[in-house]
Amino acid sequence: MDQQASVDAESIRQRAWIEYREPETARVDQPVWVAEDRESGCLAIGDVRIEAVGNLVAAVDEYERSDTDTPLLKARGQSIPRRLGRENETAPLIDRLLPWR
């Protein structure tokens, strides 16, 4: 990938799967917005929708600039490898958000 290229933020926003989720476990006590780009496998969360989408754009940008095939999870300024990646569509949300679990 060209290290100077940047992602098309509008394309990512348009293809993003975005959902508001209530807590499903005691480990997550506040509702969150979840945004996922199924093309790259990256996933992001935020306290508000715009934060989740912005985190997703940043995660996809970082992913596409990296030398790895591992999608990223981004939340509150941190990007970490997403353990389950693209094959994770049927996993519970908590497993999709907390890859270190």
C-alpha positions as CSV (number, residue, x, y, z in Angstrom):
1,M,0.0,0.0,0.0
2,D,1.2,3.5,-0.8
3,Q,2.2,5.0,2.6
4,Q,1.3,8.5,1.3
5,A,-2.3,7.6,0.3
6,S,-5.1,8.3,2.6
7,V,-8.5,6.5,2.9
8,D,-11.7,7.9,1.4
9,A,-13.5,8.8,4.6
10,E,-16.8,9.3,2.9
11,S,-16.7,5.8,1.3
12,I,-15.9,4.3,4.7
13,R,-18.9,6.1,6.3
14,Q,-21.2,5.0,3.5
15,R,-20.3,1.3,3.7
16,A,-20.0,1.2,7.5
17,W,-22.3,-1.0,9.6
18,I,-23.3,1.2,12.6
19,E,-25.3,0.1,15.6
20,Y,-26.2,1.4,19.1
21,R,-25.7,-1.3,21.7
22,E,-26.8,-1.6,25.3
23,P,-24.4,-3.3,27.7
24,E,-24.4,-7.1,27.4
25,T,-22.1,-7.9,30.3
26,A,-20.9,-6.5,33.6
27,R,-17.6,-5.7,32.0
28,V,-19.3,-3.0,29.8
29,D,-21.5,-0.8,31.9
30,Q,-22.4,2.0,29.4
31,P,-24.2,1.8,26.0
32,V,-21.8,2.2,23.0
33,W,-22.0,2.9,19.3
34,V,-20.3,0.3,17.2
35,A,-19.0,0.9,13.7
36,E,-17.6,-1.8,11.5
37,D,-16.0,-1.8,8.0
38,R,-16.6,-5.2,6.6
39,E,-14.3,-4.6,3.7
40,S,-11.2,-4.1,6.0
41,G,-12.5,-6.0,9.0
42,C,-11.8,-3.0,11.2
43,L,-14.2,-2.1,14.1
44,A,-14.5,0.9,16.3
45,I,-16.6,2.0,19.3
46,G,-17.6,5.4,20.7
47,D,-19.8,7.0,23.3
48,V,-21.6,8.8,20.5
49,R,-22.2,7.8,16.9
50,I,-19.9,10.4,15.4
51,E,-17.1,9.2,17.6
52,A,-17.5,5.6,16.6
53,V,-17.5,6.6,12.9
54,G,-14.5,8.8,13.3
55,N,-12.7,6.0,15.1
56,L,-13.6,3.7,12.3
57,V,-12.1,6.0,9.6
58,A,-9.0,6.4,11.7
59,A,-8.7,2.6,12.2
60,V,-9.1,1.8,8.5
61,D,-6.6,4.5,7.7
62,E,-4.1,3.1,10.1
63,Y,-4.8,-0.5,8.9
64,E,-4.3,0.4,5.3
65,R,-1.0,2.1,6.1
66,S,0.3,-0.8,8.0
67,D,2.1,-3.9,6.8
68,T,-0.3,-6.4,8.4
69,D,-3.4,-8.2,7.4
70,T,-4.8,-8.0,10.9
71,P,-7.8,-5.6,11.2
72,L,-7.8,-3.1,14.0
73,L,-10.2,-2.2,16.8
74,K,-10.2,1.4,17.9
75,A,-11.7,3.0,20.9
76,R,-10.8,6.1,22.9
77,G,-7.6,6.9,21.1
78,Q,-6.1,3.4,21.1
79,S,-5.9,1.0,18.2
80,I,-5.2,-2.7,18.9
81,P,-5.2,-5.7,16.6
82,R,-8.6,-7.3,16.3
83,R,-8.2,-10.9,17.4
84,L,-11.1,-12.4,15.5
85,G,-11.1,-10.2,12.5
86,R,-13.3,-10.8,9.4
87,E,-14.5,-14.2,10.3
88,N,-16.2,-12.9,13.4
89,E,-19.7,-12.1,12.1
90,T,-21.5,-14.5,14.4
91,A,-19.5,-14.0,17.6
92,P,-21.2,-12.2,20.4
93,L,-20.7,-8.4,20.5
94,I,-18.5,-8.6,23.6
95,D,-16.1,-10.9,21.8
96,R,-16.0,-8.4,18.9
97,L,-15.3,-5.4,21.1
98,L,-12.9,-7.0,23.6
99,P,-10.4,-9.1,21.6
100,W,-8.1,-9.6,24.5
101,R,-10.8,-11.4,26.4
